[in-house]
Structure formats: C-alpha cells, structure tokens
C-alpha cells in the first residue's frame, strides 16, 4: 500500500538543515485486484491441501499457507552447512481470512530441514487452538485432499437413512458399524450423514 520513494530528505550542505523531507504515501486503491487475490488464496489453499504445507492441513477447515526453507549465510558470505530458517505463514479461513500466523524456527536440530516438516505442523497446532478458542464452525467446501499412503484418511459418512440394514452395511464400507434398536430399517446415524471422520471410525446406526 506504500508508494516507493528513494530520497528521504534534502539538506543544506553547510548547516545540514533539512530543506525538504519526504514521507511515505499510502496508495488509496488496492494493490491487487479481487480476482488476483482470490486466485492467490486458492493456490495457497492447495499448498496446504496437497502441497508442501500439508502438515498444516486441518480436516473440515479451510487453511491456506506457504512454507519457507532458507539456508543461512555466515559472516564469510558463504552458505552455512545444515543451518536453515524454517518457516510457515498461514491463514484461515482460506476463502475469507480472519486469522494469520507466521512460524519461524531458526536452526532446528535433529530434524529434516524443511519448513513443511518442521514449521507447518506447529502452525497446524496453533490454528487448531484458534479453532477451539473461538469455536469456529466447520466448512467442508474447501479443496479435497489427496491422501498419501502413510497418512490417516478421512472419509465422508454417507446418508443411509431409510436403507435396510444390509444396504447400510454396504454403503458404510470402511467404517466400524455398531447397531442399536430392533428392525431392519435405519432411522438415524451417529455421526450424521456428511460428517468427515477417520477411516475405520465407529458409526452407530439406529434400526426400527
């Protein structure tokens, strides 16, 4: 928002009296368009969903961010071996940001030297604290996550209301099912349809 300028002031050479002084000018218009801003937010949300910032991902919440891995330079002007500043800057909700955090770790020890593996998980924990502190509502409209083989997968509970017990069992493949009630027709589930929970979690169905 600041208009750049080069000269700070002009002084009278003999007395050093300041003849003219310049101050920053705040630009009134936005520095980027809304369309550009929306595109950048989308890209940074994809970094967290499926890129280097995936360790800051929070299921059912929209988080955007960017990792940083900067090798430090020593007093001799050479890059230092194994000495980095590892960082992550993130914001939430990604579509309409209200909270912004920046995590930087200087010369982390005993870890893989990447911002995504060191700073991003810390940022994710901070964002989870913000969610709990301000009781933020879930939002499942964000970018879908492509899970890696070693990651805990979350899946959506399907709508099985009014299905038979046999139909429900087939639809709830991937969950652990617990039954209550009598009959062969599903009248309710817990968690309810649409919830995203860990694969293999318990889904309770009420029969009538």
Phi, psi and omega per residue, in radians:
X1 nan -0.204 -3.126
X2 -1.608 2.330 3.061
X3 -1.394 2.178 -3.083
X4 -1.125 2.580 2.992
X5 -2.569 2.731 -3.014
X6 -1.800 -0.823 -3.066
X7 -1.554 2.184 3.113
X8 -1.406 -0.737 -3.126
X9 -2.798 2.822 3.057
X10 -2.078 2.218 -3.079
X11 -2.041 2.670 3.026
X12 -1.266 2.186 -2.931
X13 -1.084 -0.572 -3.056
X14 -1.481 -0.691 -3.066
X15 -1.798 -0.152 -3.077
X16 1.080 0.324 3.084
X17 -1.233 2.324 3.136
X18 -1.285 2.080 -3.136
X19 -1.521 -0.710 -3.135
X20 -2.566 2.409 -3.115
X21 -2.262 2.471 -3.095
X22 -1.960 2.504 3.120
X23 -2.190 2.742 -3.132
X24 -1.041 2.479 3.064
X25 -1.880 2.165 3.129
X26 -1.475 2.164 3.121
X27 -1.288 2.422 -3.079
X28 -1.397 -0.591 -3.086
X29 -1.491 2.816 3.073
X30 -1.145 2.556 -3.114
X31 -1.382 -0.384 3.032
X32 -2.358 2.817 -3.141
X33 -1.391 2.852 3.079
X34 -1.072 -0.663 3.139
X35 -1.084 -0.744 3.104
X36 -1.149 -0.739 3.122
X37 -1.054 -0.786 3.138
X38 -1.091 -0.681 3.132
X39 -1.147 -0.753 3.131
X40 -1.118 -0.728 3.108
X41 -1.073 -0.710 3.108
X42 -1.095 -0.799 -3.129
X43 -1.092 -0.747 -3.105
X44 -1.267 -0.469 3.010
X45 -1.192 -0.632 3.120
X46 -1.197 -0.507 3.074
X47 -1.065 -0.694 -3.124
X48 -1.393 -0.646 -3.103
X49 -1.251 -0.748 -2.993
X50 -2.487 0.329 -3.108
X51 -2.172 -2.625 -3.053
X52 -1.184 -0.305 -3.129
X53 -1.703 0.325 -3.032
X54 -1.112 -0.330 3.100
X55 -1.307 -0.096 3.034
X56 -1.771 0.043 -3.103
X57 -1.165 2.420 3.091
X58 -2.214 2.104 -3.104
X59 -1.044 2.341 3.097
X60 1.274 0.249 3.047
X61 -2.379 2.606 -3.081
X62 -1.740 1.987 -3.097
X63 -2.147 2.346 3.023
X64 -2.045 2.717 3.123
X65 3.097 3.110 -3.132
X66 -2.567 2.378 3.103
X67 -1.572 2.797 3.083
X68 -2.462 2.359 3.088
X69 -2.326 1.776 -3.037
X70 -2.018 2.023 3.083
X71 -1.309 2.296 -3.047
X72 -1.413 2.704 3.127
X73 -1.907 2.318 -3.138
X74 -1.434 3.115 -3.107
X75 -1.139 -0.322 3.119
X76 -1.543 0.056 3.118
X77 1.449 0.083 -3.133
X78 -1.793 2.647 3.067
X79 -1.130 2.411 -3.128
X80 -1.483 2.421 -3.109
X81 -1.353 2.174 3.070
X82 1.172 0.384 -3.101
X83 -2.187 1.932 -3.024
X84 -2.324 2.770 2.854
X85 -1.811 2.057 -3.092
X86 -1.852 2.233 -2.995
X87 -2.440 2.854 3.010
X88 -2.654 2.248 2.999
X89 -1.990 2.276 -3.064
X90 -2.441 2.829 3.126
X91 -2.554 2.750 -3.063
X92 -2.736 2.467 -0.196
X93 -1.175 2.592 -3.042
X94 -1.113 -0.537 -3.101
X95 -1.473 -0.361 -3.112
X96 -2.654 1.317 -2.940
X97 -1.051 2.351 3.041
X98 -2.153 -0.410 -3.090
X99 -2.264 2.310 3.122
X100 -2.235 2.325 3.105
X101 -2.310 2.672 3.070
X102 -2.350 2.164 3.125
X103 -2.028 2.236 3.087
X104 -2.326 2.251 3.117
X105 -1.992 2.096 -3.107
X106 -1.635 2.012 3.055
X107 1.013 1.017 3.118
X108 -1.087 2.552 -3.086
X109 -1.949 2.506 2.992
X110 1.171 0.447 -3.125
X111 -2.407 2.872 3.010
X112 -1.214 2.261 -2.974
X113 -1.453 1.287 3.035
X114 -2.440 2.482 3.104
X115 -1.060 -0.598 -3.112
X116 -1.200 -0.475 -3.109
X117 -1.668 -0.335 -3.088
X118 -1.915 -0.979 -3.044
X119 -1.409 -0.637 -3.085
X120 -1.056 -0.771 3.112
X121 -1.092 -0.623 3.090
X122 -1.122 -0.770 3.108
X123 -1.056 -0.717 3.110
X124 -1.042 -0.714 3.124
X125 -1.176 -0.655 3.088
X126 -1.120 -0.756 3.131
X127 -1.133 -0.631 3.075
X128 -1.116 -0.646 3.084
X129 -1.126 -0.697 3.094
X130 -1.095 -0.733 3.124
X131 -1.034 -0.809 -3.133
X132 -1.215 -0.678 -3.093
X133 -1.136 -0.718 -3.072
X134 -1.841 0.123 3.083
X135 0.870 0.931 -3.096
X136 -1.265 2.468 -3.118
X137 -1.323 2.596 3.101
X138 -1.239 2.701 3.100
X139 -2.530 1.949 -3.086
X140 -1.700 0.240 -3.069
X141 -1.573 0.079 -3.094
X142 -1.340 -3.038 -3.126
X143 -1.167 2.371 3.099
X144 -1.199 2.553 -3.120
X145 -1.642 2.371 3.015
X146 -1.707 1.854 -3.016
X147 -1.346 2.459 3.000
X148 -1.429 2.834 -2.996
X149 -1.062 -0.494 -3.055
X150 -1.658 -0.040 -3.082
X151 -1.581 2.582 3.058
X152 -1.224 2.102 -3.054
X153 -1.551 2.448 3.017
X154 -1.882 2.417 3.107
X155 -2.328 2.780 -3.057
X156 -1.539 2.341 3.085
X157 -1.250 2.126 -3.118
X158 -1.336 2.851 3.089
X159 -1.474 1.940 -3.124
X160 -2.010 0.172 3.134
X161 -1.051 2.366 -3.139
X162 1.314 0.044 3.029
X163 -1.404 2.783 2.998
X164 -1.311 2.890 3.138
X165 -1.016 -0.736 -3.126
X166 -1.142 -0.743 3.127
X167 -1.119 -0.711 -3.123
X168 -1.134 -0.716 3.136
X169 -1.051 -0.733 3.127
X170 -1.151 -0.746 -3.108
X171 -1.203 -0.520 -3.096
X172 -1.644 0.457 3.093
X173 -1.045 2.271 -3.089
X174 1.839 -0.188 3.087
X175 -1.952 2.814 2.970
X176 -1.639 2.164 -3.003
X177 -1.813 2.352 2.998
X178 -2.120 2.437 -3.066
X179 -1.932 2.666 2.949
X180 -2.627 2.688 -3.115
X181 1.562 3.025 -3.134
X182 -1.950 2.756 3.085
X183 1.885 -2.944 -3.023
X184 -2.281 0.210 -3.094
X185 -2.108 2.304 -3.129
X186 -1.390 2.198 3.136
X187 -1.949 -0.294 3.084
X188 -2.871 2.778 3.079
X189 -2.380 2.702 3.032
X190 -2.449 2.045 -0.007
X191 -1.131 2.836 -3.109
X192 -1.383 2.930 -3.130
X193 -1.014 2.441 3.122
X194 1.715 -0.316 3.121
X195 -1.218 2.510 3.086
X196 -1.858 2.041 -3.085
X197 -2.311 2.921 -3.104
X198 -1.103 2.435 3.077
X199 -1.024 2.329 -3.101
X200 1.596 -0.084 3.131
X201 -1.194 2.845 -3.101
X202 -1.407 2.287 2.969
X203 -2.060 2.100 -3.134
X204 -1.639 2.265 3.107
X205 -2.061 2.377 3.095
X206 -1.717 2.232 -3.101
X207 -1.869 2.632 3.077
X208 -2.566 nan nan
